[in-house]
Amino acid sequence: EIVLTQSPGTLSLSPGERATLSCRASQSVGTNFLAWYQHKPGQAPRLLIYGASSRATGIPDRFSGSGSGTDYTLTISRLEPEDFAVYYCQRYGSTPPTWTFGQGTKVEIK
Amino acid sequence: QVQLQESGPGLVKPSQTLSLTCTVSSGSISRDTDYWNWIRQPAGKGLEWIGRVSTSGSTNYNPSLKSRVTISVDRSKNQFSLTLRSVTAADTAVYYCVREKELLREFFYFYYMDVWGNGTTVIVSS
């Protein structure tokens, strides 16, 4: 079973700063199977990035994803007030089909 | 734009069965490139995948829940459902129904969850 470990657990930043979130897999993950989501309290999670680096429809270009193999990164170039939330990476396993989430990184206002 | 809405009891007694339904609106549940998932989040914890069903009715489940879970699809009603048996307090959570897309692009398949319901809270308590 592949485990996704996100770091840091909490990131304290100010609006306008750059956020760099890490997702490390215990085994290699295909880039086409790695996604990132934003989750705010009381709301449904929102797809940000799929295929490790492709932005979902309507996602601002300040969000970017990168990585391959076991190491993936979500970068928010300049934090807007609405970006403070919890972020999850997610991996699709194809044999058999299963989904695994990281434990989340909370981006909070400093 | 496809929308999903969860429905079902908000309170279930321990050892009984949790049953939720997800209604798909503004779109069809019958597209071959779509899979229909249930995901939950206990209070203060992360997201946990429960399982999924395809349009044809084939299913995949989280191994940790497989013995207690059934997910089914009703194409005539544009709905899919979750049944979780023998619940305990550990099953108390917000339950989300979610659409998963399969995208073929440049000879590679991509999978992602692009439409989520608002979630419904289920409390297991006597």
Interface residues (C-beta under 8 A of the other chain):
Chain A: E1 N32 F33 A35 Y37 H39 Q43 A44 P45 R46 L47 Y50 G51 S54 A56 T57 Y88 Q90 Y92 P96 P97 T98 W99 T100 F101 G102 Q103 G104
Chain B: N37 I39 G46 L47 E48 W49 R52 N60 N62 P63 Y96 L103 R105 F108 Y109 F110 Y111 Y112 M113 D114 W116 G117 N118 G119
